[in-house]
Amino acid sequence: MSEVYESIKRGLQEAVVFAQGARNGAKIHKVPTIDVKNLRLKTGMTQSEFAAAFGVSLGTLRRWEKGEKHPRGPALILLNLLQKEPRTIYKVLGK
């Protein structure tokens, strides 16, 4: 078999073992959840300003603030950065 096939096969086997509960060798990265409303209030921005600044729809921001949905993926990372390093984020945004 090809190297690509063997690599994919190994990856799938590792995924099955991980799904069955074995955690040896696997790295799990947990990103902390964010209180989006509190974070926005600390910025002094309105909902509209905050949504526009961070590239999310106003509806999405409102659902985050109500706890109906939670930020995931890149949005969660960005919000964590904003919480920990606000000056850096403001500098990047030109604020």
C-alpha positions in Angstrom: 0.0 0.0 0.0 1.0 3.6 -0.4 2.5 5.7 2.4 -0.6 8.0 2.2 -2.9 5.0 2.7 -0.9 3.7 5.7 -0.9 7.2 7.2 -4.7 7.5 6.9 -5.2 4.0 8.2 -3.0 4.7 11.3 -4.9 8.0 11.9 -8.3 6.2 11.7 -7.1 3.5 14.0 -5.9 6.1 16.5 -9.2 7.9 16.3 -11.1 4.7 17.0 -9.0 3.9 20.0 -9.4 7.5 21.3 -13.2 7.3 20.8 -13.2 4.1 22.9 -11.7 6.0 25.8 -7.9 5.6 25.5 -6.2 8.9 26.0 -2.5 7.9 25.7 -0.7 10.1 23.3 -3.7 12.3 22.6 -3.5 16.0 23.3 -6.8 17.6 24.2 -6.9 21.4 24.2 -9.7 23.0 26.1 -10.4 26.7 25.4 -12.1 28.4 28.3 -15.7 29.6 27.7 -16.3 33.3 27.7 -19.0 35.5 29.3 -19.5 37.5 26.1 -21.9 40.1 27.5 -19.5 40.9 30.3 -16.5 41.1 27.9 -18.5 43.4 25.6 -19.4 45.7 28.5 -15.8 45.9 29.5 -14.9 47.1 26.0 -17.5 49.9 26.3 -19.0 48.9 22.9 -22.6 48.6 21.9 -23.8 45.3 20.6 -23.7 46.7 17.1 -20.2 48.0 17.5 -18.9 44.8 19.0 -20.5 42.6 16.4 -19.1 44.7 13.6 -15.6 44.9 15.1 -15.3 41.1 15.5 -17.1 40.1 12.3 -20.1 38.4 13.7 -23.8 39.1 13.1 -25.7 41.1 15.6 -28.1 38.1 16.0 -25.2 35.8 16.8 -23.8 38.2 19.4 -27.2 38.4 21.0 -27.6 34.6 21.2 -24.1 34.4 22.8 -25.1 37.0 25.3 -28.3 35.3 26.2 -26.5 31.9 26.5 -28.6 30.4 23.7 -25.4 29.7 21.7 -21.7 29.8 22.6 -18.8 31.0 20.5 -16.8 28.2 18.9 -13.6 27.8 16.9 -11.8 31.0 15.8 -14.4 33.3 17.4 -13.8 31.6 20.8 -10.1 32.0 20.4 -10.4 35.7 19.4 -12.7 36.4 22.4 -10.2 34.7 24.8 -7.4 36.8 23.3 -9.6 39.9 23.8 -10.2 39.0 27.4 -6.5 38.3 28.1 -4.8 40.8 25.8 -7.2 43.6 25.0 -4.6 46.2 24.1 -3.1 43.8 21.5 -6.5 43.1 19.9 -7.4 46.8 19.9 -4.1 47.6 18.2 -4.8 45.0 15.5 -8.3 46.4 15.0 -6.9 49.9 14.8 -8.9 51.1 17.9 
